[in-house]
Amino acid sequence: MKARLKIATARTPDGSEMELRQHDRDFSIRINGRELMSSRQHESELALARLGCAHLVSRKSPRVLIGGLGLGYTLRQTLDMLSPHAKVMVSELLGAVVEWNREYFGELNGRALDDERVNLKTGDIVPLISHSKRRFDAILLDIDNGPTAVTDSGNKRLYGREGIRACRLALRQGGCLAIWSPEPSKRFEHLMMSCNFHVRRYRAPAYKGSKSQGRFVWVASEDESVLPPGGGEPILTPKKKQRGRGAAPQRNAQRRTTDPTDE
């Protein structure tokens, strides 16, 4: 068996060590020794694009924002779904991730960054969203380790109340916000609901063929009719439309100290 090779390193803005490792033809990215993403487990990244862009497959020229380049799987799936006239903006905080995509991940994602529909922005996504009023038909977020287990405290702004409101204002009429997560969170669902979103939660496997649906994707929109069918229960509606109605009982999600909605 071949050893896992550390082939590149970089530092995140908060000083954490980021490593790119390779084992045979598989790649993984680790931060402070913790695996953040892997080419062996990318099915949920594909699901993020499938669910978040499902309402756009027949649109002539949709505009999509992807937050977090990762290994490029979400970008690849988005491009495969959309028309030749689509525009896809990708925001990636870390220049090293962009470099690794170009140098190492091209065979994994079909050299997605070379597609002429792609506009790559390197930097913080929060100001980009805040200055993009009614600009996008879909926003797909796979930043850090999801909203309930952030490793970089700076990402709490994105997944907090003001960040979610900014996402809503950046969406065009009938637009969808899709967010990847390693676990469910009733608290985060109610945060999105309080920002005037209809919300559905979907399960996704970590890798193709897995019997476990251990990853989650939330899709939210002001227009409930554009949400993909199915999804977890309950289907949440904006708080202002629930006056006089009791909330459906649910199991409480485990509270995490790194959950930005705790603040």
N, C-alpha and C positions, 0 to 999 in steps of 0.2 A: 504494500500500500504506500502510495506517495505521501510525503509529509506535506503539511499545510505551510505554504511559503508566505512570508510577509514581504510583499513586493513594493509597497509604498507607504509613506506616513505623511500626516499633515496635522496641523493644529486648528481647532475650532476657535471662534472668537472669544470664548470663555476660557481658553487655555487647555481644553481637554485634548487628549491624544487620539487621533483617528488613524486607523490602520486599514489598508487594503490587503486582503489575504486571498491566496489562490490554492485550490486543491483540485488536481486534474484540470477539468475545464470549468469548474465552478469558482465563483468569486463571492466574497463577503466583505462587508465593511463593518468594522468594530469601533466603538468609542469607549475609551478607558477599559478595554478588555471585554466589553459587552457587545454581542452581535446586534447590529441595528438592522441589517438587511442582507439577504443572500439570494444568489441566483437559483439555489435549490428550492427556495420557497417564495415564489412570486405570483402565485395564482390570485391572491387577494389584490395585488396591485393592478392586475388586469381587470378584476371585478370593479375596482374603483372607476376605471374609465368606462366600462360597459354600462354601469348603472348611472354614472354622472352625465354621460353623453347620450343615453338612450333616446331622449327627446329630440336629438339633433340629427339623427341619421338621414332624414329627408330634407334637411335645410340646405340651401344652396351655398351660403357663405357664413356659417356660424363662427363666433369668436369664443375661444376657450382659453382660460388661464389654468396652468398646472403649477401648483406650489410644491416644490421638491422634485428634483430630477431623479434622484436615486440611481438605480441601475438602468433606467430608461424604459422600463416595461410599460408603465402607465402612458408615457408619451407615445410609444409604439402602437399600443392598442387604440389610443385616441386618433392617431393619424389614419389607422386602418379603417376606422368607423366613419370618418368624416369625408366630405366632398373635396375635390381638388381645389376648390375655391375657399376652403376654410383657412382661418388664421389661428395658430396655436402659440400662445406666449408661455414660456417656461421660466419660472423664477427659481434660481438656486443660489443659496447663500454662500456656499463654499466653492471657491474656484477649483480646488483639488478634485471635487466630485465631477466637475465639468471636464477637467483634464483626463481623469480616469475613464470617463465615458468615451472620449475620443480615442484614447490609446488602447484601452482594454475591453470595453463593453460593446464595441461595434457589432461583433458577431452575435451578441445576445439580443440586441434590440434593432437589428437591421439598419444600423447607422442612422438612427432616427434624427439625430441633430443635423444631419445633412439635408433633410427634407426642406424644400424651399418655403413650405408653409410655416416653419418654425421660427420664432423670434425669441432668442435666449437673452435673459436678463440675469446678471450676476449681482446679488445683493439681497437686502432685507425685503421680504414680500409685503410687510405691513404698510409702509408708505406707498408702495405701488397700488395696493388695493384701495387705500384711503383716497388716492387721487384719481381713481377710475370710476367715476359715477356713471352707472347704467352702460357699462362698456362690454360686458361679457354675457354670453348665453349659458356658460357653465364655468364654475370654479371647482377644481379638483385639488384637495389638500392632502398631502402625505408628507408632512413636515415633522421632524423629530420622531418621537415614538407615539404619535397620536395625542389627542387632547388630555388623556388621563394619566400619562406617564412621561411627561416631557423631561428630557435630560438637560436642556439648555433653558435657563430661567427666562431668557429673552423671548422665548416662544409662547410664554403665558399670555402675552398681549394678543397674539393671533387667536388663541382659543378662548379668550375671555370675552366678556359681554361686548366691549367696544370693538374687538376684532370681528366678532360674528355680525354685529350691526353693520360694520364697514363692508363685509362681504355681501350682505343683503343689498346695500346701496350700490354696490358695483355690478350687480346683476341687472340685465335687461328684463323687460316684462316676459314672464314665462321661463326665466332662467333657473338653473339648479345649482345648489352648493352640495358637493359630495366630499365627505371626510372619512379617511381611513382610521381605524383604531384596532389595537390588539385585544380590546375588551369592551363590553358594554358599559354604559354609564347613564343611569336614570337622571342624575344631576345635570349632566351635559345636555341630555335631550330636553330637559325643562328649560335650560338656558336658551337653547335654540328656539324653543317654543315661545319664550318670553320676548324674543326678538322678532316676532310676527312671522315665523316660519311654520309651515306644515312639515312634519318630519316622519320619515320611515327608516327603520333599521333593518339591514340585510346581513345575513351570515355569508361568509365566504371561506373556502379552505385555504390553508397556507400553501399547499402544493397540489398539483393536478392528481386526481385519483384518491386524495385523502378522504377518509370517512368522517373525519372530524371537521366541523365547520367552525374553526377556532378564531377566525378573524371577523371584523365587522366593518360595514360601510354605512354611514348615515347619508341619506339624500334629503335635502330640504329645499323648499320653494315656497314663495308666496302664493303660487297657483297650484293647488293640490292636484289638478287634472294632469299635470305634466310629470308627476312622480311615477317611477316604474311600478308596475303592479306587484302585489305580494308584499313581502317584507315582514319584519317582526311586529309583534303586538305590544302596546297599542299603536294605532296610527294617530300621531299627535297633531293637534291643530293649534293655531295661535291662541294665546291665553284669553284675549279679549272675546273670543268666540265660545268660551267655555263657561260663561257666567251662569250660575245657578245649577251647574252640573258638577257632580263629584268626580274626582279622578279615578280611573280604573285601577284596581289593586295591582301592584307589581312587586317582584322581589327587589329589595334594595341592592344596588351594585356596591361593591366594596369601596369604601372611601379611601383615596390615596392622598398622601400629603403633597404630592406633586400635581394634583388636579388643579388647573388654573381657575376652575369655577368655584373653588373653595374661598377665593379671595373676594 
